[in-house]
């Protein structure tokens, strides 16, 4: 069953909704409860995250950066990264190419 356009649990306190992907680009909205984490991982996709609300601390290859509502961060292809919400937060994540590992059509 497709998960496109439906809210689903990602990690404890983290939910996401994957938007209809294009040929080489996709977006998903991610909501975090305060203190919730997107666990550290790496993937070959380039990622850009836009903070819709709240404040999120990203760790990218061991370096910590905090972004707040209206700010963005770029995660290079292959970089080990994770995120922790410092307060209730929401992100809009964009990936290229499409993360076929996340999309169920």
N, C-alpha and C positions, 0 to 999 in steps of 0.2 A: 504494500500500500504506500502511496506517495506521502511524503512529509512536507511537500512544498506548500507554503502558506498556512501551515499549522504550527501552533506552539507545542514544543516538546521539551522535556527535561534534558539538560546537558550534563551538569554536575550538581551536587547538592546546593540549592539556593540559586541556581542558574538555569534560566529558560531561554530558548531561542526559537525564532521563526525564520525559515529559509524562504527567500523570495524566488520567484520564477527566474532561473538563470538564463543568461544569454549564451552565445556560442563560446565565449572565452572569459566571461566575467560573471560573478555572482555577488549577491548581498544577503546578509542576514542581520536581523535585529536580535540583540542579546540583552536580557534583563538580569541584574544581579541584586540579591538581597545584600544588606550591609555585611561585610566580612566574607562573602562568598568568593570562591576562587575558580578561575578557569585554569586547570592544571597545566604545568609546563609540558610543552610538546614542541615538535618541529614538523614542518611540511614543506614541500618544494614550491608552494604557491607564494606569490608576493601578496601581502595583506596591508590594508589601510583601515584603521579604526577611527571612527568619529564619535566623540562622546556626546550623546544626546542629553544626558542629565547625570548629576552626581560627580564623583571623583573616582578614578581608577588608577591603581598603581600597576604598571607593566614592568616585567623583568624580561629584558631581551639580551640573550647571551651574557647574563650575569649583571647587566646594568639596569638600575631601577629608574623609571621615569613616571611621574604622575601627570595625568591629563584630567581636565575638568570640562564641564559642558561647553561646547563650542570649539574644542580643540581636537587635533588629530595626532596620530602616531603612525609611522610606517614601519612594518616588520618585513625585513628582507627575506627572500627565498632561503629556506634552510636554517634560519635563525631559531635557536631554542628560546621559547617565550611562554609566558603565563601572565595572568592578570588577577588582581585582587581588588574588590570593591571596597573603598574606604567609607562609603555610605551607600544607600540605595542608589543604583546607577543603571544606565542603559547605554549601549553602544550600537552603532551601525557599522558592521564589518563588511569590507569588500575584498574579494579574492580574485586573482587571475593566475592561471586559468581556473576554471570551475573546479571546486572541491568535490569531485565525484565520490570521494570517501564519505561525504556527509549527505549528499543528495540521493533520495530514493524517489525514482520517477514512477 
